[in-house]
Amino acid sequence: MECAVLPQSEMILYCLVSFTSHLYSFYQLHVFSTEHEESLDREVQLEDGFLITGSKKDASDFEWSFWNEWAWRSLLWSLIGHAVVSQLCSVCSPQLRKAILTVYGVLCAWWLLGWRGVVVLMLHLSISLAVAQLQSSALTWVCALFLLSTLHITSIQEVQRDWYDSDQNYYLLMFSTAMCVLRCISFSLELCWSPLQGTQTISCFSFLNFKKLLTQFYNLVSYGFYHPLFYNGPIINYNYFRQQMDRMVCSTSPSWLLSQVLRLCVWWCLAEFMIHFMYMHSIQNNEIFLNMLPSWALGGLALALVQFFYVKYLVLFGVASLLMKLDGVEPPPLPRCVSTMYSFQGMWRQFDVGLYRWLIRYVYIPLGGSQHGLFQKLISMAMAFSFVCLWHGCHDYLQCWALLNWVCVFTEISITHFLCWPPLHHTVLCFLTPPMRRRGLALISAFSTALLILSNLVFLGGIHVGRVYWRRVFLEGWFTMGVPVLGCLYCFAQVGLEVDRKRK
C-alpha cells in the first residue's frame, strides 16, 4: 500500500505526541528509579556514577558492562592499532595489506584469548574447511551445528573456564566462537556453491592441490580473524568481504574521521546517561518492581529497554563500521531507530542488517524462500528463526521470542496479501482516499508495533517481563492503558511511515 503525504499540521501533531510521550514516560521511570534507588541498590548493588556527583548508575545490562570493561582494558587499543596498521599498509605496502591484517588479527586474538583460545578457533576453521571440500551443503550445516553445540556442552565449558583467571575471558572466547561459526558457515557454503579461482575444492592430493588448500585456509583465516568484526560483528558474508578487501582503500579526510568519532562518543554518552537516570535493567529483573510501576513508568520501561538496546548497538556496530570504512570495506547499515519501526518484517530487515542478509542468503533462500509456495515460505522462515534462537543459546525465553516473531511475520504477510486481494483492493481504492489508506495502515501497524515491543521485551528481559507487560496493558488495563498505548503507537507508526516515504 502506497504511503501518501499527510497534511503538515497532522504530521507535526504525530511527531509532537511521539516525542512528548517518550519524554514523559522516561521522566516517570526516572522518578520511580529515584524513589526506589535504595531498594534497588540493596537488590543489585548499583554502581557509583560519574555524570553527576553522588549519582548511581545501573550496570545490570551484562552486554554493555562487559564490552565497556573490555574496551577500556584492551579492545579499544587493539582496534586503534588495527586502524594504524591498516593505514600504514595502504600507504607503504598495499599488496600485503590483507596478509598483515590477518597476522595482526591472529596476534590480537592470541593476546586476548591466549594460545588455547586461538587453537580452539583454528580447530573450528580447519574442521569447517575440511568438510567444505566435500561440496555438500547438508554436511556443511551438520558440521556447523555440531561446532555450535560444543558451546553448550558442560564438560567443555568447565575445561575452557579453567584456562582463564576470570569469567570475562571465557565469555570473550564464547562470543568469538559464536561469531566464528557464522563466518565458517558463510565461507563453506560459498565454497560449495561457487568455487572461485584460487579456492577450488580439492579433488586429489598433489602439490598443486595442497597449495590451493593453503590458499583456502589463508582466505578463511583472514575472514575469520578480521579484527574489527572478530568479537561481536556485525556479520558480513564471505563473498562480499572478499570483494571488498581485494579493492583499493579509499582515502578518508581527517574531518570525516573526527565527525565519526564524535558521533560514537555522543552515542556512548547517551547510553551512559540512560543508565544513570533510569534503572530499567534492575527494575526488569524484579517482578515486584514491575508490578509496582505506575502506568506511564511501565511504558517508559518498555521504551527505555528497546531504546537502550538500539543505542548500545549503535556504539558496538558503529566502532566496527568505522574501522571497516577505513579499510575500504563497506559495512552493513547501522541499526534503524526502534521508535520508527512499525512491523516485524521491518525490524528484521533494518536493525541487524548483516544478520538479516546472512539469514536470507544461507538459510531462507536455500530452503525455498518465497519461490515455492506458502508452505515452503513458512518452513524457510521457521528454520531461519530457529537458527537465530539456537545461535543465541536456545533458552526458553528465546524459543518464545522466536515463535512470536515467526507467527507475527506470517500474520503481517497474510494481511498484506489479503489487502492486495483484487476485490478488496479495488474497494479500498474506490472508497478511501490515499491519506485515509495511510491512516488505516498506521492503525494496523499500531497493533503490530505493540506485539513488536512485547517481543523485544521477551528477548531483552525474559518471559516474565513480557507477561507483566501483556497482563497490565492488554488484560487488566485494556481501556485505561491499552487504548492510550495504541494511540501513542499509532503516532509512532505514522512517524515511521513518514521516514520510509522520505527515503524512497
VONUPA-561293 format. One record per residue: x, y, z of N, C-alpha, C in turn. Coordinates in steps of 0.05 Angstrom, whole numbers, plus 5000, padded with zeros to 4 digits. Example, Ala and Ser with C-alpha at 12.3 -4.5 7.8 and 13.67 -1.06 7.14 Angstrom:
526448865156524649105156526449345156
525749555142527349795143525850015157
This chain:
501749765000500050005000501850255000
501050444982502750684980502550855005
504651015009504851195032504351475023
501851565028501051835018502252055036
502252295025503152525040500852625057
501352665083499252775101499653075105
497553215113497853495119500153545139
501553765135503853825152503053855182
500753975186499854015214499353745227
498253555212497753285223500353145230
502353165212504953035218506253165242
506053425245507153565268505953465294
503253415293501853305316502953025323
503252855303504352585308507152595319
508852765308511552795319511552895347
509853085352509653205379508753005400
506652845393505752635411507852425416
509252345394511352145397513552245415
514452495411516652605427515852645456
513552765460512752815488512152565503
510952365490510352115504512951965512
514951975495517551865502518652015526
518752275524519952445545518452405572
515852415571514352405596514552125609
514451915592514751645603517551595615
519551705601522251685612522451835639
521252065640521252225665519952065688
517651935682516351785703517951545712
519351425693521151205700523451305717
524551545710526651665726525751725755
523251825757522151885784521951625800
520951415788520651155802523451055810
525351075791528050985797529251135821
528851395822529951555844528551485870
525951445869524451385894525251115906
526050925889526650655898529650595895
531250805894534150765890535350595912
534650645937535850495959535150195957
532550145951531749865949533149725926
533349865903534749745880537649705886
538849895901541649875908542149625925
540349575944540649335961540249085944
538549105924537848865908540048795889
541148995875543048935853545749075856
546049245877548449405881549049585858
547649805857548150005836551050105839
552250175817554950275817555050575820
557250685830557550975832557751095804
556151295799556051425773558251645771
558451755747560551955743559352205729
556852185719555752415705555052645724
554052565748553352765768554552665795
555752845810556952775835554852645854
555652415864553852275882551652105869
551652095842549551945828550351655827
548351485821548751205817548051135788
549050905780548350805753547750515754
546050435736545150155734546950005715
548549825725550449675709549449385705
546849345706545749075705545648955677
545949125657546049025629548748895625
548848625624551348485622552948565597
551548575575552948625549554348895549
552949105558554149375559556449385578
556149275602558249275622560649115612
560048885600562248705590563948845569
562648955549564249085527565549345536
564249485555565549725565568149655580
567949445596570349365611572549275593
571849115572573849015554574949245537
573249445530574249665514576449815528
576049885553578050035568580449865575
579949605578582149435586584049385562
582949325538584749245516583549295488
580949245485579849235458580049505444
579649725459579849985446582550035435
584549945449587349995440588049805417
587149555417587649375395586249465370
583849585373582349685349583749925337
584650105355586250335346588750235331
590050035343592349925330591749805302
589449685300588649585273588349805253
587150025261586850255243589550365235
591450385254594150485247595550305228
595550045234596849845217595649845189
593049855187591649855162592450095145
592450335157593150575142596050575133
597850475150600650455143601050255120
599650035121599849835099598849955073
596650105074595450225050597450415036
599050545052601050735041603650595033
604650425050607250315046607250055030
605349875035605349615022602449515018
601049644999598149564996597749274987
599749154973599348884963599548684986
600748765009601048595032599048655054
597248845049595448935070593748715081
592548545064590848335074592448135091
594848065083596547885098597247995125
598048255125598948385150596548405170
594248485159591848505176591048235188
591448015172590847745181592747675204
595247725201597147665223596547835247
595848085243595148265266592648155280
590648065265588247955278588847705294
590547535284591247285299592747355324
594647545322596247625345594547755367
592547925358590748045378589047835392
588147635377586547425389588347265408
590847215401592747085419593147235445
593347505442593747675465591447675484
588947675473586547695490585447425498
585747225481584546965487586546755495
589146815492591146615498591446415475
593646255476594146075454591945855453
590845775476588745565475586245665461
585545925466583246025452583646045422
586046115413586646125385586645845373
587645645388587545375378584645275374
582945345393580045275390578845385364
579345645360578345775336579545665311
582145615311583445495287582345215282
581645075303580444805300577744825287
576145025295573545065282573945125252
575845295246576345365218577245125202
579044965213580144735199578044525194
576444465214574344265211572344355189
571544615191569644715171570744705143
573344775139574544765113574744475103
575444295120575644015112572943905102
570843965117568143875109567344005083
568044265080567244415055568444285030
570744135033571944015009570043804997
568143705012566243515001564043634984
563943904984562044054968559143974974
558443934999555743855007554744065026
552644205019551444405036550344275062
549144035058547943895081550143825101
552443715092554543645110555743895123
555844115108556844365119555144455143
552544425140550644505161550844315185
551144065180551443865202553943935218
556143995203558644065217558344325233
557044525221556644775235554944745260
552844595258551144555282552544395304
554244215295555944065315557844255329
559244425314561144615326559644805344
557244895336555645075352554844945378
554144685377553244545401555444515422
558044525413560244505432560344735452
559044965444558845195462557145135487
555444935485553544885507554044615521
556344485515557044235529558444305555
557244215577558244305604561144225608
561943985600564743905605566744075591
566044155566567744335550567844605563
565544705572565444965585567244975609
567144755626568744755650571744755644
572544605623575344605615576244875606
574645005589575345265579575345485600
573545465620573645655642576245635658
577245395660579745355675582145475662
581945545636584145665622584645955631
582646075643582746365648582446425678
583446655685583246745713580446855720
578946945700576347065705574346965684
571846985690569746905671569647095647
570647335651570547535629572047425604
574347305609575947195587574446965574
573246805590571746575580569346665563
567946865572565646975556566647095530
568947225530570047335506570647115486
571646885495572046655478569446555467
567346545483564746445474563646625452
563746885457562747075436564347045410
566947025413568646995389568046735374
567646525389567046265376564346265362
562346395375559646415362559846565336
561246785336561646945311563246785291
565146625300566746465282565046255268
563146145282561345945269559846065246
558846305249557446445227559246485203
561746565208563546605186564446345173
564646135189565245865177563045775159
560545815167558345735150558345895124
558746155126558846325102561046235083
563446205093565646125076565245855063
564345655079564045385070561845365048
559545495053557445485033558145625008
559545855010560545984985562445804970
564045654984565945464971564445244958
562245154971560644934959559045024934
558045264935556345364914557845464889
559945614894561245734871564245744876
565745524871568645524875569845734856
571545904868572746124854575646074848
576746224830579546194824581246214849
582946014853584646024877583345894901
580645824898579345704921577745454912
578545314891577145074882577444854903
575444684904575644454922577744254913
578744094931580943914926579943644917
580643564893579643314883581543084888
584143134888586142924894588643054905
590242904919592543014932594843054912
595843294913598243364897599343614908
601743694900602943934910601244174902
600144174877598544394868595944424885
594644194890592244194906592844274935
595144194945595844274973596244574974
597344684953597744974952595045114952
593145004936590445124935589045094963
589544874976588344845003589445045022
592045095021593245305038592045585031
591545625005590345884998587545915009
586045695008583345695020583545755051
585445615064585645655093586545945099
588246055083589146325087586746515084
585146475063582746645059580746625082
580446375092578646335114579646465140
582246445145583346565169583246875167
583746985143583547275140580747375145
578847215137575947285142575247235171
576047005182575246935209576547105231
578947205226580447355246580547655239
578847745221578848035215578048185240
579948335251579648435279577248605285
576448795268574048955275571548795279
571248565266568848405267569148155284
571548115295572247865307570447785331
569947975348568647915374565647945374
564648135359561748195363560348275337
561648275314560248345290560348645285
558748745265556648595251557748385232
556048195225556847975207556648075179
558648005162558348055133559047795119
557747735097558147485082560947475069
561947235067564647205057565047315028
563147255011563447344983563647654982
562147784999562248085000564948175012
565748045034568248115047570648085028
570647865013572947814994573048034973
570748104961570748314941571648584952
570848644976571448904988574448914996
575448705007578248705017580248714993
579448614970581248604947581448864932
579749054939579849314924581649514939
582249724925583949934937582450084959
583950164980582750315002582150594994
579750695000579150974994580251155016
581351375008582451565028580151705043
580651755068578651895084579952155095
578252355097579252615107579352615138
581152765150581252785179578652895191
577353075176574753195186572652975187
572552805167570552585167571152395190
573652325194574352145216573652265243
574152515246573552655272570552665276
568952715255566052725258564952445266
566052235255565151965262565851895290
568251965299569051905327567352065346
566752315340565052475357562252365359
561252265336558552145336558551895354
560651735353560751495370560851585400
562251795406562451895433559651985443
558152125426555552215433553651975439
553851775422552151535427552951395453
555551385458556451255483555451415507
555751675506554751855528551751825532
550251795510547351765512546651515526
548051295520547551035533548151055563
550451185569551151225597549151395612
548251605598546251785610543751625617
542851445600540451295605540651125629
542950985633543150805656543850955682
544551215679544851385703542151485714
540351535696537851665704535351475704
535651245691533451055691534650775697
533750655718534850395726533150165714
532850175688530849995675531749705676
534349645676535249375676534949245703
535449395724534949295751532049245756
530349435747527449405751526349165736
527249125711526148905696526848625708
528948615723529748355735528148295760
526448475770524948425794521948465788
520548245789517648255782516048425802
516948445827515548615846515548905837
517949005829518149275819516549315793
516449105776514949125751511949165757
510949035777508149065784507649325799
509649445811509349695826509449935807
510549905783510850135766508250275759
508050535761505650675751505450635720
503150695710502550635681504550765663
505051025666506851165648509751065652
510450995676513150895681513550615669
511350455668511550195655511950235625
510550425613511050485585513950595581
514850755600517550855598519650635600
519050435617520850205619521050055592
518750005579518849865554520350025533
519850285531521250455511524250475518
524850505544527650535552529250285546
528150055550529549805545530249775515
528249825498528749785469530550015458
530250255469531850475460534750435469
535150345493537950295502539250075485
537749865479538749655461539649775434
538049955424538650085398541250255401
541450415421543750595425546250425430
545950215445548150035451549349925425
547649835407548749725382549549935362
548650175366549850395350552750425357
553350395383556150425392557750175384
556749935390558249695384558749655355
556649685339556949645310558249895297
557850125310558950375299562050375299
563250265321566150255323567250075301
565949835298566849645277566449765249
564149895245563650015219565550225211
566450395231568350595225571050475216
571950265230574450145222574250005195
571949885189571549765163571649965141
570450205145570650415124573450505120
575050525142577850595139579350385123
578450135124579749915109578649895080
576750065073575550045047573349835045
572349735067570249535068567649675075
565649665058563149795064561549635084
560949735108559549575128556549575123
555149385135552149395134551149655147
548849755138547849995151547449955181
547850175196547450155225544450115231
543850015255541049975262539350225260
536850175251534950395250533650435277
532950685283531750745309529150575313
529050445336526850265340524150405344
524250665351521750815354520450875327
521850825305520650865278520050595265
520350375280519650115270516750055275
515349965255512549915258511649635247
513549465242512949195233515249005240
514548755243516648545248518448515224
517348525200519048505176521048735175
520148975181521949205181524149175202
523349075225525349035247527548855239
526848625226528848435218530548545195
529348695177530848795154532749035161
531949185181533349445185534749475212
534649285230536049315255538849195252
539148925252541748795247541748715218
542448895200542348845171544248625163
546548615176548548405169547448125175
546148085198545047825205542647765186
541047965179538847925161539847825134
541847955123542947865097544147585099
545447525121546547255125544347045125
542247095140539946905142538646865115
538247085100536947065074538646895055
541246945054542946805035543446515042
543746455068544646185075542546005087
540246125095538045965106535545985090
534546225087531846275075531746195046
533546295029533446235001534145944995
536245825007536745545001534445355008
532745435027530545265035528045315018
528245494998525945544980524945824981
525145945005524246225007521346264999
520946474983518246544974517646454946
519446284935519246204907517745934903
517145804925515945534922513445504939
511745714940509245684954509345774983
506845794994506545905021507745715042
507245445038508245255058511245265060
512645265036515545275036516545535049
515045755044515846005056515645995087
513545865097513245835126515545665138
516345455124518445285133521145435133
521645585111524045745109524245945132
522046085137522146285159522546145186
521145915190521445775215524345685220
525645595199528445505202530245735208
529745965195531346205200531146295229
528646315239528246395267529346185286
529145925279530145715296533245725298
534545785276537445805277538346045295
536946275292537646505309537246435338
535046295344534546215372536746025381
537545835365539645645373542345785376
542945965358545546115359545746285384
543446395393543546565417543546395443
543046135441543145965465540745785469
538545835454536145675455534845645483
535045865498533645865524530645875520
529145835541526245825538525046095529
526146315539525146575530525846635501
528046525492528846555464526946385446
526146155455524245995440521546145437
520746265460518246415459518446655440
520746785441521347025424521346945395
522646725388522846635360520046555350
518546415366515846325358514046575353
514246765371512547015368513347165343
515947175337516747305312515847165287
515946895288515146735265512146775260
510546765281507646795278506947075269
508247285280507547555273508547625244
510847535236511647585208509747455189
508947205195506947065178504347215177
503447325200500947475202501147725185
503447865187503748115171503648045141
504947835133504947755105502147685096
500647545113497947465106496147715103
496447905121494848145120495448305094
498048315087498848455063497548325038
497648055037496447905015493447955014
492247955038489348005039488548275029
490148485037489548755028490048784998
491748614987492348624958490448454942
488648314955486648144941485048324923
484948274897483748464878481048584885
479048424893476448544900476648744923
478148664944478448844968480149084960
482249034946483949254938482449464922
480849364903479249544886477249704903
476049574923474149714940475449924957
477849864968479350054984480050294967
480950254942481750474924479350654918
477050524915474650684908473550854931
473650744955472250874977474051034997
476750984995478551115014480551284998
480951525007483051694995485751605003
487951674989490651594997491351665026
490651905036491251965064489751775083
487251705076485751535094486851245093
487851165069489050905068491650895085
493051115085495451115102494751115132
492651255139491751245167490850965175
489550835157488750555163491150375166
493150415149495650255151496950305178
497050555187498250625212496750505235
494050485233492450365254493150065257
493349935234494049645234496849615246
498649795237501449785247501649835276
499849985288499950035317499749765333
497949585324497749325337500249165332
501349175308503849035303506149145320
506249405323508249535340508049445369
505649425379505249335406506349055410
505848875391506948605393509948605389
510948795372513848815368515248895393
514149085408515249165433515148935453
512948785453512648555471514848355464
515248305439517348115430520148205439
520648455436523348555444523648545475
521548585490521648565519522248275527
521048085514521647805520524647745514
525547845491528347795483530347925502
529748175511531548325528531348255557
528948195567528548165595527547895604
526547735586525547475593522547455592
521447215595518547175593517047325614
518147355638516647485660516147785653
517947915640517548195632515248215612
515348045592513148045572510447975584
510447795603507947715616506747945631
508448085647507448315662506348535643
507948595622507148795603504448725590
504148475582501648395569499248405588
499748305613497548305632496648585640
498548755646497849015656496749205634
497749175610496849355588494349255574
494248995567492148905549490148725562
490548635587488548475600487148635622
488748715643487548855665486949145658
488749275642488349555636487849605607
486149435594485749465565484549725558
482949855576481750105569483450345580
484250325605485650545617488550565607
489750335598492450345588492650255559
491150045551491349935524490650135503
488450275507487550475486489550705484
490450835506492551045503495150945491
495950695498498350585487498150555457
495850445448495450415419495350685405
494250885419494251155408497051265403
498751225423501551315420502951155399
502450895398503750725378502750795349
500350885347499350985321500951215312
501651395330503251625323506151545316
507151345332509851235325509851125297
507750975290507550855264507451065242
505951275246505851495227508651625222
510051655244512751765241514551575225
514351315231515851115216515151115187
512551125181511651135153512751385138
512851605153513951845141516951825135
518351695153521251645149521551475124
519951265121520251095097519451245072
517351415073516551565050518751755040
520151875059522152065051524751935041
525051675049527351525039527051435011
524551405001524151304975524851504954
